[in-house]
């Protein structure tokens, strides 16, 4: 028997390694993901990512600022019109905000805190087929910390998973490890949105809840990470199975996560 | 392969995949460099070395992303074993069948990951994921890997990367 083991030592070592890996994965399903060596690996990869993307960013920025100036005049006219429209909308929103604050005070509700944000550029995306993450070029030196919300004008992108001085790793809302408290905008039904690689699934929605394709899911603010009311995803498929008490709801993120270039990190 | 080749791979695999490959993305689909590399290592070195290389590269990917530690290490390790046996018994480096085999390996990896997620977390839109992501990604990876293999097949590139004993073989 020992002779057999010695003859096939390589095979046994590989088998043992596979068993260790498998045990590690199943252990983390129960206990949560281990963050062993995450900082050093992010620091090294972040450094190379900045170096690799710098020439592309330089060329892109030069092209946008100097080469493609032909469209600038037309763009300027369009932006002026947009600005006028937004000014009008802003003054209406301000009025509503003031009214909202006054009513909150009358009802004894806590005051709304203004949001502050940092803009960051995406320097890398999806380094592994089994997860959905991206790296941004700002980190703790710019006030970005773990669990801060990351958004764009179109809606929620995800949250900061790890932050180092010049780099931060963002867990996208489609990552299997991402969960987010949401509510259906139309009827205020609540649920927990989990990432499923390219789509998301709304969990723990009662069999009898009224959820339809096309419903917009917004943040409920219950998780303490995302402010209330931000667009998150649109329902694309609802299926009910009589054997379970819940229904399966699949949703598509409101933000085109594969085309992101800049994001806002909500620092407060 | 030379030790310094492995060190270089471990050091730059994440940044190259995540940043340099982003411009190669077509409708959000980009090739998977890691499995292409492990496939090539398998063909060139054999199952044991490719398995260990796959585990190491996968572990670095797991740490650098948000995967459970061991997930990519397991799938890439298995891919290394498969590619190693293919290289020893069936295929040669210049065979055009490499596109099909590499695409199959990439598809298998995607399926294993999706099945795992379905088993432990549930509600993965499996069919839509297969059609819109896994199959196109596998084809793209197969093409990229074969291009890389053709490039590496040149003697001067090979001598830079391989140990002398393996070159003689």
HADDOCK unambig.tbl for C-alpha pairs under 7 A between the chains (distance, minus, plus):
assign (segid A and resid 18 and name CA) (segid B and resid 74 and name CA) 6.36 0.50 0.50
assign (segid A and resid 21 and name CA) (segid B and resid 70 and name CA) 4.81 0.50 0.50
assign (segid A and resid 21 and name CA) (segid B and resid 74 and name CA) 6.23 0.50 0.50
assign (segid A and resid 22 and name CA) (segid B and resid 70 and name CA) 6.75 0.50 0.50
assign (segid A and resid 24 and name CA) (segid B and resid 69 and name CA) 6.76 0.50 0.50
assign (segid A and resid 24 and name CA) (segid B and resid 70 and name CA) 6.21 0.50 0.50
assign (segid A and resid 25 and name CA) (segid B and resid 68 and name CA) 5.94 0.50 0.50
assign (segid A and resid 25 and name CA) (segid B and resid 69 and name CA) 6.16 0.50 0.50
assign (segid A and resid 25 and name CA) (segid B and resid 70 and name CA) 5.61 0.50 0.50
assign (segid A and resid 25 and name CA) (segid B and resid 71 and name CA) 6.21 0.50 0.50
assign (segid A and resid 28 and name CA) (segid B and resid 68 and name CA) 6.59 0.50 0.50
assign (segid A and resid 33 and name CA) (segid B and resid 68 and name CA) 5.60 0.50 0.50
assign (segid A and resid 34 and name CA) (segid B and resid 69 and name CA) 6.79 0.50 0.50
assign (segid A and resid 37 and name CA) (segid B and resid 63 and name CA) 6.82 0.50 0.50
assign (segid A and resid 38 and name CA) (segid B and resid 63 and name CA) 5.57 0.50 0.50
assign (segid A and resid 38 and name CA) (segid B and resid 64 and name CA) 6.29 0.50 0.50
assign (segid A and resid 41 and name CA) (segid B and resid 64 and name CA) 5.89 0.50 0.50
assign (segid A and resid 42 and name CA) (segid B and resid 64 and name CA) 6.00 0.50 0.50
assign (segid A and resid 45 and name CA) (segid B and resid 14 and name CA) 6.25 0.50 0.50
assign (segid A and resid 45 and name CA) (segid B and resid 15 and name CA) 5.31 0.50 0.50
assign (segid A and resid 48 and name CA) (segid B and resid 15 and name CA) 5.92 0.50 0.50
assign (segid A and resid 49 and name CA) (segid B and resid 15 and name CA) 4.99 0.50 0.50
assign (segid A and resid 49 and name CA) (segid B and resid 19 and name CA) 5.90 0.50 0.50
assign (segid A and resid 52 and name CA) (segid B and resid 20 and name CA) 6.59 0.50 0.50
assign (segid A and resid 53 and name CA) (segid B and resid 19 and name CA) 6.55 0.50 0.50
assign (segid A and resid 123 and name CA) (segid B and resid 19 and name CA) 6.22 0.50 0.50
assign (segid A and resid 124 and name CA) (segid B and resid 18 and name CA) 4.70 0.50 0.50
assign (segid A and resid 124 and name CA) (segid B and resid 19 and name CA) 4.34 0.50 0.50
assign (segid A and resid 125 and name CA) (segid B and resid 18 and name CA) 4.79 0.50 0.50
assign (segid A and resid 125 and name CA) (segid B and resid 19 and name CA) 6.49 0.50 0.50
assign (segid A and resid 126 and name CA) (segid B and resid 18 and name CA) 5.62 0.50 0.50
assign (segid A and resid 127 and name CA) (segid B and resid 14 and name CA) 5.59 0.50 0.50
assign (segid A and resid 127 and name CA) (segid B and resid 17 and name CA) 5.71 0.50 0.50
assign (segid A and resid 127 and name CA) (segid B and resid 18 and name CA) 4.69 0.50 0.50
assign (segid A and resid 127 and name CA) (segid B and resid 61 and name CA) 6.71 0.50 0.50
assign (segid A and resid 127 and name CA) (segid B and resid 65 and name CA) 6.13 0.50 0.50
assign (segid A and resid 128 and name CA) (segid B and resid 61 and name CA) 5.93 0.50 0.50
assign (segid A and resid 128 and name CA) (segid B and resid 65 and name CA) 6.25 0.50 0.50
assign (segid A and resid 130 and name CA) (segid B and resid 67 and name CA) 5.94 0.50 0.50
assign (segid A and resid 130 and name CA) (segid B and resid 113 and name CA) 6.29 0.50 0.50
assign (segid A and resid 131 and name CA) (segid B and resid 65 and name CA) 6.51 0.50 0.50
assign (segid A and resid 131 and name CA) (segid B and resid 66 and name CA) 5.59 0.50 0.50
assign (segid A and resid 131 and name CA) (segid B and resid 67 and name CA) 5.29 0.50 0.50
assign (segid A and resid 133 and name CA) (segid B and resid 65 and name CA) 6.31 0.50 0.50
assign (segid A and resid 133 and name CA) (segid B and resid 66 and name CA) 6.68 0.50 0.50
assign (segid A and resid 196 and name CA) (segid B and resid 124 and name CA) 5.61 0.50 0.50
assign (segid A and resid 201 and name CA) (segid B and resid 123 and name CA) 6.53 0.50 0.50
assign (segid A and resid 248 and name CA) (segid B and resid 123 and name CA) 6.89 0.50 0.50
assign (segid A and resid 258 and name CA) (segid B and resid 28 and name CA) 5.25 0.50 0.50
